[in-house]
C-alpha cells in the first residue's frame, strides 16, 4: 500500500471528507509521527506496533567497489517493533480487522 492508496482508503471509508481532506489528515499524522521521532520520542500504536529511534555507533566500513576502509559516522535510525496482534494477523492466526462503518 502506498501513501496514495492510504489516502484513497480514508476517503472511501469516510465519504463525508473529500479526498483533499483525507490527504491533509494522512499528511498530518505522518508529520506528527516524524516530529515525535525527531525529538527522541516513542510512538506506540496498540495492536500495530511501536516506533523508536536507536543510536548507531560510528564504525569502520569498507567501500565495496575499492575495498578501502571508510569511516561511517554515528547516526540515529528509526526502528519499528511489530505488535503481537499485527504479528498474529499477518500469520493468519487472527481474523483481519473490520473496517469502521462509513458514518452518514
Secondary structure, DSSP 8 states (H G I E B T S, - for coil): --HHHHHHHHHHH-TTS-HHHHHHHHHHHHHHHHHHHHTT--EEETTTEEEEEEEE--EEEE-TTT--EEEE--EEEEEEEE-HHHHHHHTTSS----------
